[in-house]
Amino acid sequence: MSVPVPQAPPGQPKKAATAAWIGSALEYYDFFIYGSAAALIFPEVFFDESDPATATLLSLATFGVAYAARPVGALFLGHFGDRLGRKKIMVFTLILMGVSTFLIGCLPTRDQVGTLAPVLLVLCRVLQGISAAGEQASANSMTLEHAPPHRRGFFTSFTLSGTQGGQLLATLVFIPVAALPDEQLLSWGWRVPFWMSIAVAVVGYVIRRKLEETPAFEQQAAAEGVVKLPLAVLMRDHWADVLRVIAGALVASVSTIFTVWALSYATSDSVGMSRSSMLWVGALANLVALAAIPLWATLSDRIGRRPVFLIGAAGSAVTMFLYLWAISTGSYPLTLLLGVVAFGVVYSAANGVWPSFYGEMFSTRVRLSGMAIGTQIGFAVAGFAVTFAAQIAGPDGDDWSAVALFTAALCVPPVVAAFSARETAKVPTELLGEREPRKAAQPEKVTA
């Protein structure tokens, strides 16, 4: 028999949402400045300038490396998050991201140390990926388990609006950096945004160290003990939902194509838009997303997670096609308008609702593991979507229609996942993830 989860202390849901927003913003500032640098700077700094096309391809591949590391980080951080609690993982991930990003700004270039430079770059990028693997799952679990049952969609959306805030901040920081003369940009200018990330470790620790553990996790630990092997329970009881989350997470390909490949394509010789103007497209789209995400999430509290997620996933397949077409025309006003619509409005529907949609598929005892493993496997594919897009675009990198079709194809599994999922918006928190009352077979317990 499920016992109702005690309500969080007054003010704690807002405090948890604020900590998730600020922490995610700081963390994903670090993560996305790498994306801008991979598209605009790293081909010339870390790779062979004599072959620009290959240098760009390799640079975009290093962006995907972090996504390949994320499933490994999810296994590790998900395990300890479901055993030790959400708070410890939230603090650890921010410190790891801050330090690894700062080190990228300190790396020697290819001209200085040869092939060792890209090797060190990949190593730091792997550490970024491990950190990001635990950040969203722990922050989402924290906000969902603190939130009032009828507003879980709204409160969990703060993690993703924080992510958009971090992306906006990263873009705004790179605008003046990208405007520097090439000599200054390639020597020291690109390093400044990475050095600024050391503040992440300090600010993140101050914000999150005073946050209380969630009532749901504390009740679970007190009543049944924490699960010794969360992965085993997850695969036994929730394997179908893990597959749904993996499929749903492929919608993140829209973000990586928009953020990295489209930026590289628009500033290439075949289109010729300026770096600064295209960075402003991303900045304004993210600014709109900051307002759109909580609105979509609030709508999901009223009409359900599935319809809102479907709007974002299916709509993104269409609007990304229009956005890449706009870039191909060379029309900046059209590119700006469709960029804001595609990424700021339509994609925000899926982006704003997935924290609650995925988190509500799992019970408290394996929620962090389920979200971390499912999302990070899907995100790994999304990360390398940029590399695949660079190959699909042809030797001149200008076959935008092939990239648009590729992106649309990656939106199909999320649509299928949403249609097959249960609606959970009105399910009480203590019943989330439960198929039927648990009988004699209980997970192995360990004491705290």
Summary of the structure (lengths in Angstrom):
residues: 448
radius of gyration: 21.1
end to end distance: 22.6
largest distance: 69.5
contacts: 1787
relative contact order: 0.16
helix: 79%
strand: 1%
